[in-house]
Amino acid sequence: GWCPLSPAGAQTTQLLLEPPWTPAVPWDRVTLTCQGSGTPVWYKDGQRWEKQKRDRLLVTEKGTYKCERPGTGLSPPVRVLDGWLVLQVPLRELLEGDTVTLRCRG
């Protein structure tokens, strides 16, 4: 269940989310993977996260996360919410007429 947050072939850094539900919630043991080559630069809530240098990040708190790779730039953001109730949808492109499963989490 790995899903890119940008269309395939786009010339941007890809940030993969596992499990592939959005918005993500920290109690799902969310893993973000920054695809590409070179050392990734991670951002949380718009601030550069100096201590994070790995390709993968285990998210344990709410916030908005991005990563950056040399040459392909900044990824689209991933929001991690921590609320009483969160309505999640599968992380994939949805078209009119598609059947979709929703998750209500709390």
Helices and strands as residue ranges (DSSP letters): E 15-18, E 21-22, G 26-28, E 30-34, E 41-44, E 47-48, E 56-59, E 63-69, E 73-74, E 78-80, E 86-90, E 103-105
